[in-house]
Amino acid sequence: MKLFLGLESEGVPKVHAMTCVSLAIKNLWGCMPDPMRLRHHWNMNEILCALIERLPKTAAICDGTYFLNDFGPMNGTAIRRDIVVGSDNLVAASLLCSVALLVTFAPLATLLYRRRTTG
């Protein structure tokens, strides 16, 4: 395995049928090497927190020209927001995108899980 200096999450903010939203943190789910990762959604908070803790440096750029609303990620409605969110902090980027989506609780499940497990 080669070493890398960091990882940039580049997602389109959208609502998600299984996880409420898909933002900078949830976008990392694609890094999971299991093609059947859908079977692990019940364990997603634990997996994403472990991944974030092991990454040397993370950043996020969320292209919010259009957000996906309603019942995503497959059958959503594109809404024009004309913003780009960038941060060297995945949590901050996710919080900003959730506010723009008018979903203020979006990344809280992952954050609460992390706090509960790290004290």
N, C-alpha and C positions, 0 to 999 in steps of 0.2 A: 504494500500500500504506500503510495506516495504522500508526502506531507504537503499540505497546502496552508497558505497564510490566512485564508478567511473564506467566507461564503456570503454571497449576496442573494437575498430573496427578492425575486422580481415577479410579483403577482398582480393580477387584476382583482380589485376588491369586489367581492360578491357574496350574496347570501348563499347558504348551503343547507340543503335539506337535512343532513345528518349532524352538522356541527354548528348550526346557526349562521356562521359566516366563514369565509375563507380569506384570511388576510396574511400579513407577513409571517406570522408564526405557523399557521396552518399550511401555508404554501410550502413549507419544508417537508411536508408529508411525502412529497415526491422523492425525497432522498432515501426513503425506506426501500431497501433492495428487494422486497418481496412483491412479485407481480400480483399477489392476492392480498395486498395490504388492506383491502376493504374489510377483511375478516378481523382486523385489529383495531377497528374504530372504537370499540369499547375500552381500549387501553391507550387511546391516542394522547391524552394529557400526560401520562407517565412517559410515553415514548418521546414526545416532543420536548418535554422538559429535560430528559436525559440527553437528547441530541443537542439542545441549546447549550447545556452545561459543558459539553465536550468540544464544542466548536471553538477554535482559537479566537476568532473575530467574526462578527456578523454585521451585516448592514441590510437595509431594505430600500427598495424603490418600488412604489406601488403606482402603477399607471391608472390614474383615476379619470382619464378622459371620459370613459364610460364606466359606470358601476353596473353590476348585474343585480337586479332586485327581484322580488317575488319568490318563486320556487326554483332556486338554482341548485346545482350548477348547470343542469341540463336544460331546464325549461324556465329561464328567467326573462325578465324584461330589461333591456339596456336603458339606463338613464344617464343623461349627460351631466357630468359634474365639473369637467374641465379643471381638474387639479392633479398634481403629482405630489406624492408624499415620499419624502426621503429621510432616512435616519440611520445612524450607526447603532440604533437600539431597536430590536424587533418589537419589543413591547410598546415603545413609544409610537412606532409606525402603525402598529395594530390599533392602538387606542385612537390615534388621529383618524384612521380610516373608518373605524366603527362610528365615530361621531359624524363623519361625513355621510355614512350610510344611515344615520339616525338610529343606530343600535348601540347604545352606550355601555351595554354589559358584555359585549362580544368576547374579548380575550380573557374575561375574568375566570372562567373555569380552569384554564391552564395556569393562570397566575395563582389562584387559590390552591391548586394542587401543589405547585412548587413551594409556596409558603408553608403548607402543611407538612411537607416532607423535609424541608430544610430548617424549619423553626423560625 
